[in-house]
Amino acid sequence: MSKILRKKLLDKLLVLKDKNFIKVVTGVRRSGKSTLLIQFQELLKEKNPNASIISINMDLPEFRFLAEENWKEIYDYIEALLQESVMNYVFIDEVQNIPEFEKLLEGLYVTQNIDLYVTGSNAYLLSSELATILTGRAYEINILPFSFAEYLEFTGETAIPDRAFANYMRIGGFPEAVGFIESGESYAYEYLKSLFQNIYENDIQKRHTIYYETSYNEVVNFLIDSIGSRVSARNIAKVLTANGKKIDNKTVSRYIDTLVESYLFYKINRYDIKGKQHLATQEKYYLVDLGLRYALLGKELTADAGHLLENVIFLELLRRNYQIWIGKTDNLEVDFVIRNKDGYTQYIQVAYTVKDPKTLERELAPFNKIRDFNERLLITMDYETGNHNGVKQLNAIDWILDNKNN
């Protein structure tokens, strides 16, 4: 195994370099944010060995003293390191750990000759508060754990892609978890359990009041077990209460919000294809990494292979910066309605296999209700590909690894 470059993200940072934005790299803890910034700093040094680079990681012991200072003292610390008459590249890791961090960023933003890069592990802090205070000044880049292509590059498991993909769906793409594969999967799962606890303690519990951790974990497990299914806070509360875990829907809704804010789950709303309108109920939630599912629930892949494949496809669509909705057409559902940066729309159905004619008929049925001529894809793990009355059937691994789609 070897360290890999997150090429697409580095290319995006290179495009944004010296642009008048605060570059905000967000994502779940341990997804590679700090490594990405280190790699970018190395690129800057390659281009200019004398580049002025000021890097602060609030999680490292040597910078813990700054966490005890107010934002103005941290600003003064950085200002004292600035070089005159050159661009200073300032990097701050886990900026949400700084009290009133938004004032610090605003002060650095208006200071001459600073190109500012920050990371954070909480969507509410960096998307809501920062966006309000620094409207039009911040550019957010969301990072996910390894894609399957990155997993292959990191592990070198290229000889048998199908076997590698099965491993990827179990272990997921957190770099440290993937690094444990040679030692045994049990080590990876223990790491993932500790990672979830770390996220809970640092990104959730410190910012929200969680009265009953057991109930909170029940909501987490329910969402993980409901990947690919429409859910609501009311239904979750009803099911948990019926199982002896009394909880109200407002509490469930609040718990779900904290999970989305910490990037453990992504919420996707529904879209009425026929009526051309967004729907505010019965949304779906997808897990940031399937390794967490096995680590926390211990379920085998075969338990829900179709929905797990759907989760992988969703994350791949997210990496490609598509707008994504769940499609509704009459009383049927299209797994994904996506729109690319050029404004083109696609409809995507995901099924683990459609070798059974009845399954194929069921998966094609929603497409038959759509009256426009946008492209329709059926993505499966079957080797068979082809065309079903205008619907392209593609192999999932081929689709994920196809560079034309990236």
Secondary structure, DSSP 8 states (H G I E B T S, - for coil): ------HHHHHHHHHHTTSSSEEEEE-STTSSHHHHHHHHHHHHHHH-TT-EEEEEETTSGGGHHHHTS-HHHHHHHHHTT--TTS-EEEEEESGGGSTTHHHHHHHHHTSTTEEEEEEES-HIIIIIIHHHHTTTTEEEEE--S--HHHHHHHH---S-HHHHHHHHHHH-S-HHHHHTGGG-HHHHHHHHHHHHHHHIIIIIITTS--S-HHHHHHHHHHHHHTTTS---HHHHHHHHHHTT----HHHHHHHHHHHHHTTSEEEEEEEETTTTEEEEEEEEEEES-THHHHHHH---GGGSHHHHHHHHHHHHHHHTT-EEEEEEETTEEEEEEEE-TTS-EEEEEE-S---SHHHHHHHHHHHHT--S--EEEEEES-S--EEETTEEEEEHHHHHH-GGG-
